[in-house]
Amino acid sequence: MEGKNIYDEEIDLFELWDRIWRRRKLILAITLSVTVVSGIISFFITPVYKASAKIVPLASQKQSFIPIPSDMLGLMGLFGTEFGAGRGATIKAVLQSRELAKRVIENTGIKKYLYGKLWDEKSGSLKKDIPLHKIPSDDELAEKFLKENLVVNEDKKTGIIEISVLFPKEPTLPAVIANNYIQELNNILNEKAYTAAKRNRIFLEERVKQTELKLSQAEQDFKNFQQKYNVVAIDKQMEEGLKIYAELVAKLSEKEMQLEVMRRITSPDNPDVVTLNYEINELKKKIRELEEGQRAIQVKGYILDRSKKLIIPLENVPELAMEYIRRRRELEIQNEIYKVLLKSLEQARIEEEKETLSFEVIDYAYTPRFKYKPKRKLIVMVSFVSSLFVGVFLALLLDSIRERRDRKV
């Protein structure tokens, strides 16, 4: 029985081959026609060209060898934030953003290609009979470009990011677009604050500019006052008291600025916030006591005693001396605040250098010599194999139908 089954299988295989051979002309006709047609169609498909550029994010500095003044540690402790997400992931996200895409589209003049059939080549503008609701916005064009024309890949091992641009018709455009992407990426990273250190540096720069204006105004007011009344100096004890007063006010300003930054990044119940509130209240209390001329006030190692006249109650100061004190006090306060801010700004710049998002270009894109797709050889080969299988299947199907009809007859 086993020999018979084997014999039957051999007979079935021979019969199968015989059926295929009888229908060889049909199979050949289907295979050749489909292959030729697909080959012809491939010549009418719009060619697409590809250009790629490669960049690598620069590693951040983990250590700073520049000494940090002790009086700046309290303020800058708020600014030193580790870079959370990977630099490559951040740069990749920027590359895939609509903002960057819109800049590149505008710079390279490819908007007309993205409009497609809506664009009139003769007039060099959109067709006039198009309804407004069918005209895509800049954001929609950017989305289309990101989906159809841009590919961004990151090698997790090496960190290298490849920017690939696929664009039809013009072989020079992909290279132009890819290189412009690199240029605009650098521009947008410099413009936007993508790190905590950069945001803090910008915040401090604004405060320094404001303080510079106030300090300049205080200096000019004090100078005008001296020139008007020929006032040069007052009692040294009074000057020492003013200096201590200015230091306290500057310290208060510093603590208030720390509190402002902390409130942005944490909750009011945070222990650091509570501590800062307590220190601010204590400083305000000492300043108020100094202004009122209280006895035996302990401030930074000084005992301010009313009998020693380090601080004179305002009601006992002549009008001219009181004006002198007010102007000199304002000048000292602004000067102290300015010095503190300058130190803090310098440290913020150091921290920014450690966290700055930057990259190095490994390869710029170049104009491709050959099209990326359609791949005609692949199209022809796939068409040939698939049509051959279809032809064989159709031949067997027709032969099976003929046999059934013969049996019925």
C-alpha positions in Angstrom: 0.0 0.0 0.0 2.9 2.4 0.8 4.5 1.7 -2.6 1.2 2.5 -4.2 0.8 5.8 -2.4 4.3 6.8 -3.4 3.5 5.8 -7.0 0.3 7.9 -6.8 2.2 10.9 -5.5 4.7 10.6 -8.3 1.9 10.3 -10.8 0.2 13.4 -9.3 3.4 15.4 -9.6 3.8 14.4 -13.2 0.2 15.2 -13.8 0.7 18.6 -12.2 3.7 19.3 -14.4 1.8 18.1 -17.4 -1.0 20.5 -16.7 1.4 23.4 -16.3 3.2 22.5 -19.5 0.0 22.3 -21.4 -0.8 25.8 -20.3 2.7 27.1 -20.8 1.7 29.7 -23.4 -0.9 31.2 -21.1 1.6 31.3 -18.2 4.2 32.8 -20.4 1.8 35.4 -21.8 0.6 36.5 -18.3 4.2 36.7 -17.0 5.6 38.6 -19.9 2.7 41.0 -20.2 2.6 41.9 -16.5 6.4 42.2 -16.4 6.5 44.5 -19.4 3.6 46.6 -18.3 5.1 47.1 -14.8 8.5 48.0 -16.4 6.8 50.6 -18.6 4.8 52.0 -15.7 8.0 52.4 -13.6 9.4 54.8 -16.2 6.4 57.1 -15.7 6.7 57.2 -11.9 8.1 60.5 -10.7 11.7 59.9 -9.6 12.5 60.7 -5.9 16.0 61.7 -4.8 17.5 61.3 -1.4 20.2 63.3 0.4 21.4 62.7 4.0 23.4 64.7 6.5 24.8 63.4 9.8 25.3 65.2 13.1 26.4 64.1 16.6 25.3 65.9 19.8 28.2 67.2 21.9 28.5 65.7 25.3 28.0 68.0 28.3 30.8 68.9 30.7 30.2 67.0 34.0 32.6 69.1 36.0 33.5 72.8 36.3 37.1 73.7 37.3 36.2 77.4 37.9 35.9 78.1 41.6 32.5 79.2 42.8 32.4 82.0 45.4 30.8 80.9 48.7 28.3 83.8 48.8 26.9 82.6 45.4 26.2 79.0 46.4 22.8 79.8 47.9 21.5 81.5 44.8 23.1 79.2 42.2 22.0 76.1 44.0 18.6 76.9 42.6 20.0 77.0 39.0 22.1 73.8 38.8 19.6 71.3 37.2 20.8 68.2 35.5 19.8 67.7 31.9 16.9 65.2 32.1 16.2 63.8 28.7 19.1 62.7 26.4 20.5 65.5 24.2 20.0 63.3 21.1 16.4 62.9 21.9 15.9 66.6 22.4 17.7 67.5 19.2 15.7 64.9 17.3 12.5 66.3 18.7 13.5 69.8 17.5 14.3 68.4 14.0 10.8 66.9 13.8 9.1 70.1 15.0 6.8 72.2 12.7 8.6 75.4 13.7 11.9 74.2 12.2 10.1 72.7 9.2 8.4 76.0 8.4 11.7 77.9 8.5 13.3 75.4 6.1 10.3 75.5 3.8 10.4 79.3 3.7 14.2 79.4 3.2 14.4 76.8 0.4 11.3 77.9 -1.5 9.7 74.4 -1.7 6.3 75.5 -0.8 5.1 75.4 -4.4 6.1 71.7 -4.5 4.1 70.9 -1.3 1.0 72.6 -2.7 1.0 70.0 -5.5 -1.9 70.4 -7.9 -3.0 73.6 -6.2 0.0 75.4 -7.7 0.0 77.1 -11.1 3.4 76.9 -12.7 2.6 79.5 -15.3 1.6 82.2 -12.9 3.9 81.1 -10.2 1.2 81.2 -7.6 -1.8 79.3 -6.3 -4.7 78.7 -8.7 -7.3 81.4 -8.5 -10.4 79.2 -8.5 -9.4 77.3 -5.3 -11.7 77.8 -2.3 -9.9 79.2 0.8 -10.8 76.3 3.0 -8.9 73.9 0.6 -5.7 75.9 0.8 -3.4 74.3 3.4 -1.9 76.5 6.1 1.8 76.8 6.8 1.5 74.3 9.7 -0.4 71.8 7.5 2.4 72.1 4.9 5.0 71.5 7.6 3.1 68.4 8.8 3.0 67.1 5.2 6.7 67.7 4.7 7.6 66.0 8.0 5.5 62.9 7.1 6.4 62.6 3.4 9.8 64.1 2.9 11.8 64.0 6.1 13.3 61.0 7.9 15.3 61.5 11.2 17.1 58.4 12.6 19.2 58.2 15.8 21.8 55.5 16.3 21.4 54.6 20.0 25.0 53.2 20.3 26.9 56.1 18.7 24.4 58.9 19.2 24.8 59.9 15.5 21.6 61.5 14.1 21.0 61.1 10.4 18.8 63.7 8.6 17.4 62.3 5.3 15.4 64.3 2.9 13.4 62.6 0.1 12.2 65.0 -2.6 10.8 64.4 -6.2 11.9 65.8 -9.5 14.8 68.1 -8.5 18.0 66.2 -7.5 19.7 69.3 -6.0 16.8 70.1 -3.6 17.3 67.3 -1.1 20.9 68.3 -0.4 19.9 72.0 -0.1 17.1 71.2 2.3 19.1 68.8 4.5 22.0 71.4 4.8 19.5 74.1 5.6 18.0 71.9 8.3 21.4 71.9 10.0 21.8 75.6 9.8 18.3 76.4 11.1 18.7 73.7 13.8 21.7 75.6 15.1 19.8 78.9 14.9 16.8 77.6 16.7 18.9 76.0 19.5 20.6 79.4 20.1 17.3 81.2 20.1 15.2 78.9 22.3 15.8 78.2 25.9 15.8 74.4 26.0 17.8 74.0 29.2 17.2 75.1 32.8 20.6 76.8 32.9 19.8 78.9 29.8 16.4 80.0 31.1 18.1 81.0 34.4 20.8 82.9 32.5 18.2 84.8 30.5 16.3 85.6 33.7 19.5 86.9 35.4 20.5 89.0 32.4 17.1 90.7 32.5 17.6 91.5 36.2 21.1 92.8 35.6 19.9 95.1 32.9 17.1 96.5 35.2 19.6 96.9 38.1 22.1 98.7 35.8 19.4 101.3 34.9 18.5 101.8 38.6 22.2 102.0 39.6 23.0 104.5 36.9 20.0 106.6 38.0 21.1 106.4 41.6 24.6 107.5 40.7 23.3 110.4 38.7 21.0 111.5 41.5 23.7 111.3 44.1 26.1 113.2 41.9 23.6 116.0 41.2 22.8 116.2 44.9 26.5 116.6 45.8 27.1 119.2 43.1 24.0 121.2 44.1 24.8 121.4 47.9 28.6 120.8 47.8 28.1 117.7 50.0 31.1 115.3 49.9 30.9 113.0 53.0 29.1 112.6 56.4 30.2 111.2 59.7 32.1 107.9 59.4 29.9 106.2 61.9 26.8 107.1 59.9 28.5 105.8 56.7 29.2 102.5 58.4 25.6 102.2 59.5 24.5 102.9 55.9 26.8 100.3 54.6 25.4 97.7 56.9 21.9 98.8 56.0 22.7 98.5 52.3 24.1 95.0 52.8 21.0 93.9 54.6 18.7 95.3 51.8 20.9 93.6 49.1 20.7 90.3 51.0 16.9 90.7 51.2 16.7 91.3 47.5 18.8 88.2 46.9 16.6 86.0 49.1 13.4 87.4 47.5 14.9 86.5 44.1 15.7 83.0 45.3 12.1 82.6 46.5 10.7 83.8 43.2 12.7 81.2 41.3 11.8 78.4 43.9 8.1 79.2 43.5 8.3 78.6 39.8 9.7 75.1 40.2 8.2 73.8 43.5 5.3 74.0 45.9 4.8 76.5 48.7 5.2 73.7 51.3 8.7 72.9 50.1 11.2 73.1 53.1 13.5 75.4 51.1 10.5 77.8 50.4 9.6 77.8 54.1 13.2 78.5 55.1 13.5 81.4 52.6 10.3 83.0 53.9 11.6 82.8 57.4 14.9 84.4 56.4 13.2 87.1 54.5 11.0 88.0 57.5 14.0 88.2 59.7 15.9 90.4 57.3 12.8 92.7 57.1 12.6 92.9 60.9 16.3 93.9 61.2 16.0 96.5 58.5 12.9 98.0 60.2 14.7 98.1 63.5 17.7 99.9 61.9 15.4 102.4 60.3 13.7 103.1 63.6 17.1 103.4 65.4 16.5 100.7 68.0 19.2 99.8 70.6 21.6 96.9 70.7 20.7 95.3 67.3 22.9 92.3 66.4 23.7 92.4 62.7 26.6 90.5 61.2 28.8 90.9 64.3 27.9 94.6 64.9 26.1 95.9 67.9 24.2 98.9 66.7 23.6 101.1 69.8 21.6 104.3 69.5 24.0 106.0 72.0 26.9 105.4 69.6 25.0 107.1 66.8 25.7 104.4 64.2 22.1 104.8 63.1 20.4 108.1 63.7 16.5 108.1 64.0 15.1 109.8 60.9 13.2 112.4 62.9 16.5 113.7 64.4 18.3 114.2 61.0 18.2 117.6 59.4 16.5 117.8 56.1 19.7 118.1 54.1 21.4 115.2 55.9 18.3 113.1 55.5 18.3 113.7 51.8 22.0 112.8 51.6 21.3 109.6 53.6 18.4 108.6 51.3 20.4 109.1 48.1 23.5 107.5 49.4 21.5 104.6 50.8 19.8 104.0 47.4 23.2 104.1 45.7 24.7 101.6 48.1 21.7 99.3 47.8 21.7 99.3 44.0 25.5 98.7 44.0 25.3 95.7 46.3 22.4 94.2 44.4 24.3 94.7 41.1 27.4 93.0 42.5 25.4 90.0 43.7 23.6 89.7 40.3 26.9 89.9 38.3 28.4 87.0 40.3 25.2 85.0 39.9 25.1 85.8 36.2 28.7 84.6 35.7 27.9 81.3 37.5 24.7 80.9 35.4 26.9 81.3 32.2 29.2 78.6 33.5 26.3 76.3 34.2 24.9 77.0 30.7 28.1 76.0 29.1 27.8 72.7 30.8 24.3 72.1 29.6 24.3 73.9 26.2 22.6 72.0 23.4 25.1 71.8 20.6 26.2 69.4 17.9 29.0 68.7 15.5 28.4 68.1 11.8 29.9 64.8 10.7 28.7 64.9 7.0 27.0 67.5 5.1 24.5 66.4 2.4 25.5 66.3 -1.2 23.6 66.2 -4.5 22.7 62.6 -5.4 23.8 61.3 -8.8 21.1 58.7 -9.0 17.5 58.6 -8.0 16.5 56.9 -4.7 13.2 55.5 -6.1 11.5 54.0 -8.1 13.8 51.0 -8.1 13.0 49.7 -11.6 15.0 46.5 -11.3 13.2 45.5 -8.1 9.8 46.4 -9.6 10.5 44.2 -12.7 11.8 41.3 -10.6 8.8 41.4 -8.2 6.4 41.7 -11.1 8.0 38.8 -12.9 7.9 36.4 -9.8 4.4 37.4 -8.8 2.9 37.2 -12.3 4.6 33.8 -12.7 2.8 32.5 -9.6 -0.5 34.0 -10.8 -0.1 32.4 -14.2 0.6 29.0 -12.8 -2.4 29.3 -10.4 -4.7 30.4 -13.2 -3.4 27.6 -15.5 -4.2 25.0 -12.8 -7.5 26.6 -12.1 -8.6 26.5 -15.8 -7.4 22.9 -16.2 -9.4 21.9 -13.1 -12.5 23.6 -14.4 -12.1 21.8 -17.8 -11.8 18.4 -16.1 -14.9 18.9 -14.1 -16.9 19.8 -17.2 -15.5 16.7 -19.0 -16.6 14.5 -16.1 -20.2 15.8 -16.2 -20.4 15.2 -19.9 
